[in-house]
Amino acid sequence: MSDKFTKDMTFAQALRTSPEVARVLAKYNLGCIGCMGAQNESLEQGCNAHGLDVNEILKDLNAIAD
C-alpha cells in the first residue's frame, strides 16, 4: 500500500482528507488552515519554509491514514 500523504500534495489537499490532519500540523506549529499559501504550497515547500523535516510530518500524517 502506498502512503496516502506525499510531499508533493498541497496543504489544502491534505486538510480535506481528515480533521486529524489539522491536529498533526498544529503539533508542528503549522497554522495551515488560515494560510493563503495552503492552497498552492506543497507539504515539502511549507516544511522547508518553516525549517521542518517533511518526512517526519509525513510519517505522522500517514500514521493517521492507517
Order of alpha helices (4+ residues) and beta strands (2+ residues): alpha-alpha-alpha-alpha
